[in-house]
Each structure stands twice: as C-alpha cells, then as structure tokens.
Amino acid sequence: MTAGGGFQAVADGAARHIPVLGRPALDFLKVHDGGVYIDATFGAGGYSRAILAAADCKVIGIDRDQTAIALGADLVQAANGRLTLIEDNFSNLDAIARACGFAAVDGVVVDLGVSSMQLDTAERGFSFRLDGPLDMRMSGQGASAADIVNAASERDLANIIFILGEERHSRAVARAIVKARHAGPIGSTRALADIVASVVRSRPGDIHPATRTFQALRIFVNDELGELVGALAAAERILKPDGRLVAVSFHSLEDRIVKSYLVDRGEVRAGSRHAPELKRPMPTFRVLTKRPVAADEAEVARNPRARSAKLRAAERTSEPARSVPPMQFLPRLPSLADVLKGH
Ligand SMILES: C[S@@+](CC[C@H](N)C(=O)[O-])C[C@H]1O[C@@H](n2cnc3c(N)ncnc32)[C@H](O)[C@@H]1O
C-alpha cells in the first residue's frame, strides 16, 4: 500500500462508503503495483478507493451520473494523478481507456444497478418510498420514466413490466396505468406507486407492491441490460491476457446475462455431432467462480442491500476478442422509439 497521506485522509474520511462485496471483488481483481484498473460504476467511489489503497496502481472511474463524478473530485485530487474520472456509459469502457492512453488494462469491475445516493434522493425519482418526479434517469439525459409511462401502449407497458420486473400482475398494472392516464399525466413516484398498489396486493412482510414495476421501468429507461452486454464485450476487448473481470449484480436478469456470457466465452466446446468439422472459437475467458459469490451474514447484517448481490469473476485468456457482441443474451423488448410512439 503506497497511497500518500492526502489520499488516505479521503479514503478514511466521513464520506467513506463501503461497497457491496468489496473484499472478494478486490481479491479477484488481483490488484498489483503498476496495474491499470477500470471501476466502471464509480458511484460513491467505494471500489476505486479500495483499489487505490491496495497498490501503487491507476484507476479509471466511469459513471454516467454527473453528480457521482462531481462528488469524486476530492478523491481525484487526493489520488495524485492515479485516478481519472470520466462521465460516460460503461459500454464505452474500452474506448475510454484508450482515450486515457491505455491500450489494455489489468482489471475491470462493474457493480451494477443504482447507488444508494441515487435511490435516496427523492428528486431523482427512483424510489417508490419517496415522493418525487417520475424520472429514474441515471444520466439525466433522454426519456424519463414519466415519458414512458405516459406514452407507451398498454401492451408495451405490460411487456416491459413482465420481462424486466418479472411482475406476474403486469397486465393488471399496465391496465391500471392506462386508465389512470385518462385523468391526466402520471408525474410522480407516489402517483405511480399508488396506481400499482391498487392492483397488486401485498401481505405484511412482502416487498412493496411497486418494487417490480419500478425495477422494470428503471432498467428500461437506462437500457441497463443493453449497457451490461456492451460492457462485457468492451471488457473482452480491453483486458490484457490474465486481466480480471469482476461483475456484481443485484437481480436475476443481470446475473443471468453475466453467467451466460461467461459460459459462452469460457467454454471449450466439443464439435457438434452434426457438424464435427466446424471450428469452435477458443475461450476468451477462464471462469474463476463456478458458483456466484454471495455476501456473508455479517455483510448482510451491516448492509441489507448486499442480500441479493452475486459476484462472478473471470480471467482473460490470450485469444482475440470475438467480433460479435453477445446480443443473444438480451430479452426481446420493444425499442424505446416505438414505446414513445405509443403503438
Ligand atoms: C451500485 S452503484 C456503484 C457503487 C460503487 N461501486 C461504490 O462503491 O460506490 C452503480 C453506479 O453505476 C452507475 N451506472 C449504472 N449504469 C451505468 C452505465 N451504463 N454506465 C456508467 N455508469 C453506470 C450508476 O450511476 C451508479 O452510480
């Protein structure tokens, strides 16, 4: 550990944030002196701090949220040239690393989803527990959740809520939204949460009835699964041989994509019985986690959000990156443009 006093002060400061599964993520990254690492979801900087404190290395922190990047300014200063923060989408992480002067990197970590900072700020509109504008855009750009809820056809709404929220009552929720829209646009998180709660019953101890609908809209608004697929392909392109990829996900849709991708890229495939002559691509990753790593009881007790976290890790081989991005792992959904047209 070589970080200087100024860096240590920020690392230990009141704003310190303990990231979910931070210890195993750091261990899998195998952080070493002279290494270059991408923290693709900078957030409150928990992973970046830990990486910078672990070795005399460099970190490129990426976040699409302007506020997260702005709040990282103190850490950038304390890190004394070892931390660069970039406001962008993580699907561009390979281009970002090249633009920062690195042709290849030693590690990439993604800690998916929203940050506590985003969830706990009512004006960002992510939370059904706080009343705020129905927004949910991590970057503040593009269509908001209100734009979608007020424009989408009942069928598109039901599909989005069913596929991305895994909500069994998706049709009833979509019907209730369309009915409520007749009285005027739905503009607040409270209004949407109340509409959902009017048709999805919950018993004491259940999750809030609007949890799944809010998850679905957030994932759709931010194209979270498309971004994830893009980031996995970009990591394959930018990691050095033996470089490490670590992905922490919070729901089954994300984890399924990471898992399927690593199976696809990590598998030595036998020739098919029907086409034994077909040349199979060689693995681009060695999977390091046969089963996903989960938080232990102590971490869940400290941070209940860690309960659903799953970490998967893999090491890059020296095979060239595949030219085809793994789009086959994405669920079939209507495009944003079609949804906004409302047909
Ligand atoms: C769970 S938080 C990360 C927390 C972070 N590991 C920490 O220790 O503070 C996820 C962060 O990733 C960002 N994010 C999510 N999707 C992104 C994307 N496609 N591109 C860039 N940033 C993204 C969010 O804005 C959020 O700040």
Ligand as a Chemical Component Dictionary entry (heavy atoms), coordinates in Angstrom:
data_LIG
# 
_chem_comp.id                   LIG 
_chem_comp.type                 NON-POLYMER 
_chem_comp.pdbx_formal_charge   0 
_chem_comp.three_letter_code    LIG 
# 
loop_
_chem_comp_atom.comp_id 
_chem_comp_atom.atom_id 
_chem_comp_atom.alt_atom_id 
_chem_comp_atom.type_symbol 
_chem_comp_atom.charge 
_chem_comp_atom.model_Cartn_x 
_chem_comp_atom.model_Cartn_y 
_chem_comp_atom.model_Cartn_z 
_chem_comp_atom.pdbx_ordinal 
LIG C1  C1  C 0  -24.283 0.303 -7.358  1  
LIG S1  S1  S 1  -23.634 1.842 -7.799  2  
LIG C2  C2  C 0  -21.910 1.635 -7.657  3  
LIG C3  C3  C 0  -21.391 1.840 -6.291  4  
LIG C4  C4  C 0  -19.880 1.860 -6.227  5  
LIG N1  N1  N 0  -19.303 0.569 -6.513  6  
LIG C5  C5  C 0  -19.418 2.357 -4.891  7  
LIG O1  O1  O 0  -18.666 1.645 -4.226  8  
LIG O2  O2  O -1 -19.787 3.456 -4.513  9  
LIG C6  C6  C 0  -23.820 1.866 -9.533  10 
LIG C7  C7  C 0  -23.322 3.128 -10.201 11 
LIG O3  O3  O 0  -23.139 2.797 -11.566 12 
LIG C8  C8  C 0  -23.611 3.825 -12.369 13 
LIG N2  N2  N 0  -24.032 3.224 -13.630 14 
LIG C9  C9  C 0  -25.034 2.336 -13.823 15 
LIG N3  N3  N 0  -25.120 2.001 -15.109 16 
LIG C10 C10 C 0  -24.124 2.662 -15.743 17 
LIG C11 C11 C 0  -23.699 2.706 -17.099 18 
LIG N4  N4  N 0  -24.306 2.001 -18.049 19 
LIG N5  N5  N 0  -22.633 3.468 -17.412 20 
LIG C12 C12 C 0  -21.994 4.191 -16.443 21 
LIG N6  N6  N 0  -22.379 4.200 -15.154 22 
LIG C13 C13 C 0  -23.422 3.437 -14.800 23 
LIG C14 C14 C 0  -24.752 4.448 -11.603 24 
LIG O4  O4  O 0  -24.944 5.788 -11.992 25 
LIG C15 C15 C 0  -24.267 4.298 -10.154 26 
LIG O5  O5  O 0  -23.617 5.453 -9.731  27 
# 
loop_
_chem_comp_bond.comp_id 
_chem_comp_bond.atom_id_1 
_chem_comp_bond.atom_id_2 
_chem_comp_bond.value_order 
_chem_comp_bond.pdbx_ordinal 
LIG C1  S1  SING 1  
LIG S1  C2  SING 2  
LIG S1  C6  SING 3  
LIG C2  C3  SING 4  
LIG C3  C4  SING 5  
LIG C4  N1  SING 6  
LIG C4  C5  SING 7  
LIG C5  O1  DOUB 8  
LIG C5  O2  SING 9  
LIG C6  C7  SING 10 
LIG C7  O3  SING 11 
LIG C7  C15 SING 12 
LIG O3  C8  SING 13 
LIG C8  N2  SING 14 
LIG C8  C14 SING 15 
LIG N2  C9  SING 16 
LIG N2  C13 SING 17 
LIG C9  N3  DOUB 18 
LIG N3  C10 SING 19 
LIG C10 C11 SING 20 
LIG C10 C13 DOUB 21 
LIG C11 N4  SING 22 
LIG C11 N5  DOUB 23 
LIG N5  C12 SING 24 
LIG C12 N6  DOUB 25 
LIG N6  C13 SING 26 
LIG C14 O4  SING 27 
LIG C14 C15 SING 28 
LIG C15 O5  SING 29 
# 
